[in-house]
């Protein structure tokens, strides 16, 4: 599995904002964990299924402009005038 020294190094890299080394450590950790069935099952639960990922748009879309339908006025709304601070 992963040595505790690797975990300490990864934590240090994250705390010191050494993003390059931290990114490498995360990739190594993922490669180690991907061998475990529990990790793969958990990853499958949170990953977006490939059939739900659509192709990107390669041109602008023209959408219909929504109609303006303001809400009715709230006639019961009142305001109280108070002296303001200068």
Order of alpha helices (4+ residues) and beta strands (2+ residues): alpha-alpha-alpha
